[in-house]
Amino acid sequence: MIQIYGAGIAGTYLYHLLSSEGFEVAIYDKRSEPDCRCAWGIVYSEAKSFYSDIGINFDDYVILKPEYVVANGIWLKNRDIVMFDKKSLLADLWVEMRKAENPEIIVDATGSSRAFLPKIANDRVLPTVQTTEKHDVEPNLYIQMERTGYAWAFPLGDGWWHIGAGNVEKGEIERLLNELRAKYGFNPTDSTCRCTGKVRMLPPSRCRPFISGNVVGVGEAIGCVSGAGEGNAPALASAKILAECMINSELEKYEERILKELEWIENEQRFVDAMLNNNRLTALKLLPKIIAVESRRTVKHSLSEIRKLIGL
Ligand SMILES: Cc1cc2nc3c(=O)[nH]c(=O)nc-3n(C[C@H](O)[C@H](O)[C@H](O)COP(=O)(O)OP(=O)(O)OC[C@H]3O[C@@H](n4cnc5c(N)ncnc54)[C@H](O)[C@@H]3O)c2cc1C
């Protein structure tokens, strides 16, 4: 029996991958139902491919594809990012939540909580604030970024937006949000909800161990989050690797495969480190590798545009 704790992106996908292979699996989440929290952006082609493995037509959950990603006033053509209805998708993937007696394996899919694996030394978890609001603004992705964090406005269709910000320095979040509002015309308005969150900004190599006793981690719990704080597609990628290792009885290969197949995250988080430490030369050296990956996955951009964007 495998017990998964955490029915977010990684846990639900893993549950269905393993169940369809005949594994006995239980899943449990501390939430009573999926909520509307932020994080509705994902790389379309990756999501489409992963979810087809469990018989889900991802197109049914796509809300819209923004034409541009506008970062610090620089307009970049969106390649493959879509907004999807994460709440509905998770609701459709949720099954009866239960805790099994004496499971052989416990999967820690609890995201930034990492509730079952040992704590990480020098963990870096960014505090975030997010709201849902209505605005009459062209539905692009708007970002205002600086060395220590960024604010975003993501369109949800019908004039609705997720607006939020994260920063290593918690006290700077409201200022960053106000800068985003002023720059793109998101005037303060009544929010239908406001909540706080956290996102882990460390690469997998710094989130070891992935396996401790009978606990194995997946998704954000083991640092599968890009340097831009994008963790949905990486969570799916890690869950697929874990499922394959379990199906083939090759759990000993799990760590090696995560580090190899998600190596691009290492470079991006090294870049975040370099920016936080004001190590501009290292940041500059890492940029070509990052651009090579991200201009294929997310937005079309050149080295000069990115240098201008981050002031390098
Ligand atoms: C504000 C914000 C905006 C973001 N925007 C994006 C975005 O647009 N695109 C993107 O790709 N990524 C985004 N991310 C990151 C992304 O949300 C995560 O990296 C991704 O959801 C990780 O998936 P996961 O399954 O590992 O964890 P999660 O999706 O976080 O799921 C973890 C689950 O574990 C549950 N849980 C926690 N503790 C316990 C416990 N003790 N017992 C049982 N259950 C527990 C939680 O309730 C949750 O359901 C954002 C993050 C934040 C905070």
The ligand as an SDF file (V2000), in Angstrom:
LIG
                    3D

 53 58  0  0  0  0  0  0  0  0999 V2000
    1.2500   32.4610   -5.1400 C   0  0  0  0  0  0  0  0  0  0  0  0
    1.8350   31.3860   -5.9850 C   0  0  0  0  0  0  0  0  0  0  0  0
    1.6800   31.4400   -7.3530 C   0  0  0  0  0  0  0  0  0  0  0  0
    2.2220   30.4350   -8.1500 C   0  0  0  0  0  0  0  0  0  0  0  0
    2.0020   30.4920   -9.5010 N   0  0  0  0  0  0  0  0  0  0  0  0
    2.4330   29.4800  -10.2660 C   0  0  0  0  0  0  0  0  0  0  0  0
    2.0910   29.4380  -11.6470 C   0  0  0  0  0  0  0  0  0  0  0  0
    1.3710   30.2900  -12.1680 O   0  0  0  0  0  0  0  0  0  0  0  0
    2.5650   28.4070  -12.3850 N   0  0  0  0  0  0  0  0  0  0  0  0
    3.3280   27.4140  -11.8350 C   0  0  0  0  0  0  0  0  0  0  0  0
    3.7420   26.5090  -12.5710 O   0  0  0  0  0  0  0  0  0  0  0  0
    3.6130   27.4010  -10.5200 N   0  0  0  0  0  0  0  0  0  0  0  0
    3.1790   28.3880   -9.7310 C   0  0  0  0  0  0  0  0  0  0  0  0
    3.4270   28.3550   -8.3840 N   0  0  0  0  0  0  0  0  0  0  0  0
    4.1190   27.1850   -7.8240 C   0  0  0  0  0  0  0  0  0  0  0  0
    3.1810   25.9780   -7.8280 C   0  0  0  0  0  0  0  0  0  0  0  0
    1.9430   26.3170   -7.2340 O   0  0  0  0  0  0  0  0  0  0  0  0
    3.7700   24.8250   -7.0390 C   0  0  0  0  0  0  0  0  0  0  0  0
    5.1480   24.6970   -7.2440 O   0  0  0  0  0  0  0  0  0  0  0  0
    3.0680   23.5290   -7.4170 C   0  0  0  0  0  0  0  0  0  0  0  0
    1.7020   23.6020   -7.0900 O   0  0  0  0  0  0  0  0  0  0  0  0
    3.7370   22.3780   -6.6830 C   0  0  0  0  0  0  0  0  0  0  0  0
    2.9560   21.2200   -6.8050 O   0  0  0  0  0  0  0  0  0  0  0  0
    2.9860   20.1600   -5.6300 P   0  0  0  0  0  0  0  0  0  0  0  0
    1.9900   19.1350   -5.9880 O   0  0  0  0  0  0  0  0  0  0  0  0
    4.3680   19.7560   -5.3500 O   0  0  0  0  0  0  0  0  0  0  0  0
    2.4840   20.9590   -4.3490 O   0  0  0  0  0  0  0  0  0  0  0  0
    1.0780   21.6860   -4.1430 P   0  0  0  0  0  0  0  0  0  0  0  0
    0.3530   21.8560   -5.4200 O   0  0  0  0  0  0  0  0  0  0  0  0
    1.3650   22.8720   -3.2920 O   0  0  0  0  0  0  0  0  0  0  0  0
    0.2430   20.6260   -3.3030 O   0  0  0  0  0  0  0  0  0  0  0  0
    0.5860   20.3110   -1.9850 C   0  0  0  0  0  0  0  0  0  0  0  0
   -0.6500   19.7760   -1.3070 C   0  0  0  0  0  0  0  0  0  0  0  0
   -0.2820   19.2380   -0.0380 O   0  0  0  0  0  0  0  0  0  0  0  0
   -1.2630   19.5790    0.9050 C   0  0  0  0  0  0  0  0  0  0  0  0
   -0.6430   19.4680    2.2220 N   0  0  0  0  0  0  0  0  0  0  0  0
    0.2780   20.2900    2.8030 C   0  0  0  0  0  0  0  0  0  0  0  0
    0.6410   19.8090    3.9990 N   0  0  0  0  0  0  0  0  0  0  0  0
   -0.0420   18.6420    4.1780 C   0  0  0  0  0  0  0  0  0  0  0  0
   -0.0950   17.6810    5.2170 C   0  0  0  0  0  0  0  0  0  0  0  0
    0.6320   17.7810    6.3290 N   0  0  0  0  0  0  0  0  0  0  0  0
   -0.9160   16.6150    5.0540 N   0  0  0  0  0  0  0  0  0  0  0  0
   -1.6800   16.4730    3.9390 C   0  0  0  0  0  0  0  0  0  0  0  0
   -1.6690   17.3680    2.9280 N   0  0  0  0  0  0  0  0  0  0  0  0
   -0.8730   18.4320    3.0520 C   0  0  0  0  0  0  0  0  0  0  0  0
   -1.7210   20.9750    0.4980 C   0  0  0  0  0  0  0  0  0  0  0  0
   -2.9930   21.2790    1.0040 O   0  0  0  0  0  0  0  0  0  0  0  0
   -1.7020   20.8560   -1.0240 C   0  0  0  0  0  0  0  0  0  0  0  0
   -2.9380   20.4490   -1.5390 O   0  0  0  0  0  0  0  0  0  0  0  0
    2.9340   29.3610   -7.5590 C   0  0  0  0  0  0  0  0  0  0  0  0
    3.0950   29.3040   -6.1690 C   0  0  0  0  0  0  0  0  0  0  0  0
    2.5370   30.3140   -5.3930 C   0  0  0  0  0  0  0  0  0  0  0  0
    2.7000   30.2500   -3.8900 C   0  0  0  0  0  0  0  0  0  0  0  0
  1  2  1  0
  2  3  1  0
  2 52  2  0
  3  4  2  0
  4  5  1  0
  4 50  1  0
  5  6  2  0
  6  7  1  0
  6 13  1  0
  7  8  2  0
  7  9  1  0
  9 10  1  0
 10 11  2  0
 10 12  1  0
 12 13  2  0
 13 14  1  0
 14 15  1  0
 14 50  1  0
 15 16  1  0
 16 17  1  0
 16 18  1  0
 18 19  1  0
 18 20  1  0
 20 21  1  0
 20 22  1  0
 22 23  1  0
 23 24  1  0
 24 25  2  0
 24 26  1  0
 24 27  1  0
 27 28  1  0
 28 29  2  0
 28 30  1  0
 28 31  1  0
 31 32  1  0
 32 33  1  0
 33 34  1  0
 33 48  1  0
 34 35  1  0
 35 36  1  0
 35 46  1  0
 36 37  1  0
 36 45  1  0
 37 38  2  0
 38 39  1  0
 39 40  1  0
 39 45  2  0
 40 41  1  0
 40 42  2  0
 42 43  1  0
 43 44  2  0
 44 45  1  0
 46 47  1  0
 46 48  1  0
 48 49  1  0
 50 51  2  0
 51 52  1  0
 52 53  1  0
M  END
$$$$
